[in-house]
Amino acid sequence: MNEVFKNWETYAKEIKKLSTKILGDTHVYGFGSVIKKKYSACSDIDILICSSSIPEKGLRRAEIIAEIRKELKLPYEFELHLLSLKKFKVYKKMFGKLKEIK
């Protein structure tokens, strides 16, 4: 499999650093096929960014994702998801297994 999947946690740590700089206190998780090690050529790498500073409005959310992607030059395989801490508590079970990035 390609190097991006093998090194996804290195990218995720950089996402954690930058998202903390942008949003303040954040929790960053990997989830989905990359955590289960059941990915294929069609898979993406799902990263969940949780913070009490996540805006509700869609445009600002898209701008945050674009800023992270641009600043880190993230490979296309990464799919970033933003959730407020309040919503994370509600939807946590939906994500299945999560791996917190420290």
Secondary structure by P-SEA (a helix, b strand, c coil): ccccccaaaaaaaaaaaaaaaacccbbbbbbcccccccccccbbbbbbbbcccccccaaaaaaaaaaaaaaacccccbbbbbbcaaaaaaacccccbbbbcc
